[in-house]
């Protein structure tokens, strides 16, 4: 069960009841996230059928559903109840299949164990079950106002659907036949499921539950139901991990607002969020073994954290073009910086193998990749051009292709006999021995791609999207992504 502190909701009789807000549960507008992760709307069509929802329910519930007989359906008919959610959702413009998933989180898979609401309340969303309220054992004798007893399964579902709409759609308050409405200061303030928990709404208000991440948990459960029903996993941020061996134990996600987000065994070692930078961050690199990392600014300034040693920078240089990428040497005893014009700057034990500095480029160079031996590197440009130096072999490029979107990231294979390039729309192109593991090219919900990172064994990769998701492909282990992000990813760094 999820504890809740609903502040004020228009009651079923249209009388407004107010519950005093608890300071610990409410974020101020300044505390709120600048963006969210999956951008999953409350409004919209259902993607799953009632039979698919019922099949997902019985695969995971493990309890006897406490649903009475209604409208000619036998007691315990999960599919019939799911159909009510879908039908009412369609009438109100709400994603009824997601509301059904929410009800499983709220009712303990329709078992109501440990709930302050009994099964005969037909209350599938914990409405008016705010923290500290005395529990009911039955609705046979009614309830004090505001009543948690809905009267019938159909009414209980409709109340939930209408309340969801009122939080998401400001026009809902003017719709006819309202049984319930969100408080006036919250109406239309939560169009996304991510906003429904604790401090998660940028509006600075508590929306549905006191627990942070409440909406993301519903999305996770819904994504499981989608994947198990055969929907495309790549476009679902919380798609369950594919069966089989996985690779990767951690990574750092560095965002343009100077924040480093840590996942798995990657430890947070510091960032530049409280430093006044002369130029914004543009990339970074992790130390071999994961003991530290460098962050790179556009003026070539290098910031070292943990076991990452400082070997120099171009921070005080007068550059022809800004710095755009960084790569470490094999044993982390040095690093290269690359500028927009393809100029290379070597520090520590990094050897110079050549550059594009002084050459004419159609598009700026965005970054570089070293070879497995460390005796060479590739430079890549935003038009997909590839430039090879040292023992780096050329396996092809996108330089002559007509691209709809620029290249934003490149990664080599484990052998160094191939590489991947990814465009802004999330399409991944492979060269040499690079295998295809999938991409997000058709996933409009992510608003494009920012960076990719190959797994330690080279059997997969992660793609960081423009709205904060990190999607795993191949044998890449699902390690998570920021619950809230304030800017686009500029670097995705492996901890090993």
Rosetta blueprint (number, residue, H / E / L):
1 X L
2 X L
3 X L
4 X L
5 X L
6 X L
7 X L
8 X E
9 X E
10 X E
11 X L
12 X L
13 X L
14 X L
15 X L
16 X E
17 X E
18 X E
19 X L
20 X L
21 X L
22 X L
23 X H
24 X H
25 X H
26 X L
27 X L
28 X L
29 X L
30 X L
31 X L
32 X L
33 X L
34 X L
35 X E
36 X E
37 X L
38 X L
39 X L
40 X L
41 X E
42 X L
43 X E
44 X L
45 X L
46 X L
47 X L
48 X L
49 X L
50 X H
51 X H
52 X H
53 X H
54 X H
55 X H
56 X H
57 X H
58 X H
59 X H
60 X H
61 X L
62 X L
63 X L
64 X L
65 X L
66 X L
67 X L
68 X L
69 X L
70 X E
71 X L
72 X L
73 X E
74 X L
75 X L
76 X L
77 X L
78 X H
79 X H
80 X H
81 X H
82 X H
83 X H
84 X H
85 X H
86 X H
87 X H
88 X H
89 X H
90 X H
91 X H
92 X H
93 X L
94 X E
95 X L
96 X H
97 X H
98 X H
99 X H
100 X H
101 X H
102 X H
103 X H
104 X H
105 X H
106 X H
107 X H
108 X L
109 X L
110 X L
111 X L
112 X L
113 X L
114 X L
115 X L
116 X L
117 X L
118 X L
119 X H
120 X H
121 X H
122 X L
123 X L
124 X L
125 X L
126 X L
127 X L
128 X L
129 X L
130 X L
131 X L
132 X L
133 X L
134 X L
135 X L
136 X L
137 X L
138 X L
139 X L
140 X L
141 X L
142 X L
143 X L
144 X L
145 X L
146 X L
147 X L
148 X L
149 X L
150 X L
151 X L
152 X L
153 X H
154 X H
155 X H
156 X H
157 X H
158 X H
159 X H
160 X H
161 X H
162 X H
163 X H
164 X H
165 X H
166 X H
167 X H
168 X H
169 X L
170 X H
171 X H
172 X H
173 X H
174 X H
175 X L
176 X L
177 X L
178 X L
179 X L
180 X L
181 X E
182 X E
183 X L
184 X L
185 X L
186 X L
187 X L
188 X L
189 X L
190 X L
191 X L
192 X E
193 X H
194 X H
195 X H
196 X H
197 X E
198 X L
199 X L
200 X L
201 X L
202 X L
203 X L
204 X L
205 X L
206 X L
207 X L
208 X L
209 X E
210 X L
211 X L
212 X L
213 X L
214 X H
215 X H
216 X H
217 X H
218 X H
219 X H
220 X H
221 X H
222 X H
223 X H
224 X H
225 X H
226 X H
227 X H
228 X H
229 X L
230 X L
231 X L
232 X L
233 X H
234 X H
235 X H
236 X L
237 X L
238 X L
239 X L
240 X L
241 X L
242 X L
243 X L
244 X L
245 X L
246 X L
247 X E
248 X L
249 X L
250 X E
251 X E
252 X E
253 X E
254 X E
255 X E
256 X L
257 X L
258 X L
259 X L
260 X E
261 X E
262 X E
263 X E
264 X E
265 X L
266 X L
267 X L
268 X L
269 X L
270 X L
271 X L
272 X L
273 X L
274 X L
275 X L
276 X L
277 X L
278 X L
279 X L
280 X L
281 X E
282 X E
283 X E
284 X E
285 X E
286 X E
287 X L
288 X L
289 X L
290 X L
291 X L
292 X E
293 X E
294 X E
295 X E
296 X E
297 X E
298 X L
299 X L
300 X L
301 X L
302 X E
303 X E
304 X E
305 X E
306 X E
307 X L
308 X L
309 X L
310 X L
311 X L
312 X L
313 X L
314 X L
315 X L
316 X L
317 X L
318 X L
319 X L
320 X L
321 X L
322 X L
323 X E
324 X E
325 X E
326 X E
327 X E
328 X E
329 X L
330 X L
331 X L
332 X L
333 X L
334 X E
335 X E
336 X E
337 X E
338 X E
339 X E
340 X L
341 X L
342 X L
343 X L
344 X E
345 X E
346 X E
347 X E
348 X E
349 X L
350 X L
351 X L
352 X L
353 X L
354 X L
355 X L
356 X L
357 X L
358 X L
359 X L
360 X L
361 X L
362 X L
363 X L
364 X L
365 X E
366 X E
367 X E
368 X E
369 X E
370 X E
371 X L
372 X L
373 X L
374 X L
375 X L
376 X E
377 X E
378 X E
379 X E
380 X E
381 X E
382 X L
383 X L
384 X L
385 X L
386 X E
387 X E
388 X E
389 X E
390 X E
391 X L
392 X L
393 X L
394 X L
395 X L
396 X L
397 X L
398 X L
399 X L
400 X L
401 X L
402 X L
403 X L
404 X L
405 X L
406 X L
407 X E
408 X E
409 X E
410 X E
411 X E
412 X E
413 X L
414 X L
415 X L
416 X L
417 X L
418 X E
419 X E
420 X E
421 X E
422 X E
423 X E
424 X L
425 X L
426 X L
427 X L
428 X E
429 X E
430 X E
431 X E
432 X E
433 X L
434 X L
435 X L
436 X L
437 X L
438 X L
439 X L
440 X L
441 X L
442 X L
443 X L
444 X H
445 X H
446 X H
447 X L
448 X L
449 X E
450 X E
451 X E
452 X E
453 X E
454 X E
455 X L
456 X L
457 X L
458 X L
459 X L
460 X E
461 X E
462 X E
463 X E
464 X E
465 X E
466 X L
467 X L
468 X L
469 X L
470 X E
471 X E
472 X E
473 X E
474 X E
475 X L
476 X E
477 X L
478 X L
479 X L
480 X L
481 X L
482 X L
483 X L
484 X E
485 X E
486 X L
487 X L
488 X L
489 X E
490 X E
491 X E
492 X E
493 X E
494 X E
495 X L
496 X L
